[in-house]
Amino acid sequence: MKPAINIRLEKEMLKSLDNYARELEKSRTSLIEKAIDLYFDKLDEMVADKRIDALKKGETEVIPMNLLLDTHVFLWSLFTLDKLSETVISEIKSPNNDVGVKDRDFKTYHKFGLRTFW
């Protein structure tokens, strides 16, 4: 079961929500979830703009990398190499690659000297 939350809406917004729900034969919850999901795209743009502004102001820096691993591949590279192809393993181990690992929130990246793990 999904966790429950309480929200407060203006009467006109609630009326519109109910009209759409009735017309589309959907629940309020499903419409609100979809609206929030679509709004996350806008929030991603806002976060990106904020990060670009911080870069321009010198408040943060870009960490160069040319090979980005998701967390599964990173963990497999440490513990179960048999899940990875020889090509992937050689790319990870290559001294020509600056390897980064994608954090689970999909917006944060960490650079590691992964070759030190082998």
N, C-alpha and C positions, 0 to 999 in steps of 0.2 A: 504494500500500500504506500502511496505517495505521502510525504509529510504534508501536513496542513499548515497554511499560513492565513493570516487575516489581513485584508487590505481595505482601505476606505476609498470610495470613488464618488465623484460628483454625481448628482442625480441624473443629469443629462448623459454622462458617460455610461452610467449603469443602464440607462434606457437604451442607448445605442448598442451596448453589448448584448442586452437581452434580445433586441430586434435582430441583430446578426445571428445570434445563437438559434433563434427560432427559424429564421429564413434558411440557414445553412444546416439545420438539424444537428448542431454541435453543442457541446456543453460550454458553459462559461469558462470552465477550467481549460478546456482544449484551446479556445480562442485566446485566452490570456497567455497560455504557454507559447502559442505560435507568435503572438505579438511581442513577447519578451525575447523569444529566440531571434526574431527579425531585428529587434532593437539592439541585440548584441553586436550585429554587424556595424551599426552606427557607433556603439561604444568602442569597438575595436579601432575604428577610424580616429575617435577622440583620443584614445590611448596612444596610437601611433603619432598623432600630431603633437601630443604632449612630449613624447620621447624625442621627436625630431627637434622640438624647441629646446629641450634640455641639451641635446647634442650641439645645437648652434650656439648656445650660451656657454658651452664648455663645462657643463655640470655633470656630464657623463661622457663615456668614450665608446667607440666602436671596437669590438674585439674581432679581429679578422679570423676567419675560418673558411675552409673550402670543402669540408666534409661534415655534414650534420647527421648525427645518429639519433634515432628515437631511443627512449629508455630501454625498450626490449632488446634492441640490437646491442646497445651498450652493455647490458647485463649478460647477454649471451656471449659477447666478446670476452667477458671476464671468466665466465663459468662453464659455458657449454658451446664451445667452438663448432661442434658437429651440426649445430642448427644454422650455421652461416656457410655460404659458398666460399670457395678458395679466393674468388675475385674480391668479395667483401672483406675477407680477412687481410688480403694483401693491401687493399686500399686503406684499411684502418692502420696497419702497421707501417705503411709507407712514410718515410721521412719527408716526402714532398707534400704531405697533407697536414693541415692544421685542423684537428678534429674537435668538434663541439658536440654537446649532448643536449637534446631538447628536453626541457623540464616537462613534467606532466601537465602543467597548465597550458602548454602549447604556445606560450608567449615569452618564455624565459629560456635563454640559452646559456650554457656553461661551456667554457673552453677547458679542455684537459690535455695534458701531454700524455695521451693514452699509451704511447709506445713505452712509457715507464711501467705499465702494468704487466708487460710480458717478460 
